[in-house]
Each structure stands twice: as C-alpha cells, then as structure tokens.
Amino acid sequence: MLAIAGAVLFVIAFLINATELDTNAVFSSGNLTLLGLAAVALHLAGLGGRRTR
C-alpha cells in the first residue's frame, strides 16, 4: 500500500517538475520525491503490507 502511495507522489512530483508549476516550498517536486522515497522505503521495510494471521 505504501508503494502505491509512493508511486502517486512520484507522479505528482513529475507533473510539477514537467509543467514548471510554481508551488510553495512544502509542495515542491523535490519534497514530494523525498516523501515518495520514504513511502517506498517503509514498504520495503515491511510496513503497510498485508497482515497474516
């Protein structure tokens, strides 16, 4: 689930960068890329996955 969230953040960061859209410092493409990388890292660490019984 976190990998999907990371992919969505990467797409948003790409669109902001490709359109050269001016955003404030919080929603810059660099910050969204870092959030996407953090989400993928958490997914690879085992968080946000399915629970087994």
Secondary structure as GFF3:
##gff-version 3
##sequence-region A 1 53
A	DSSP	alpha_helix	2	18	.	.	.	ID=ss1
A	DSSP	three_ten_helix	25	27	.	.	.	ID=ss2
A	DSSP	alpha_helix	29	44	.	.	.	ID=ss3
###
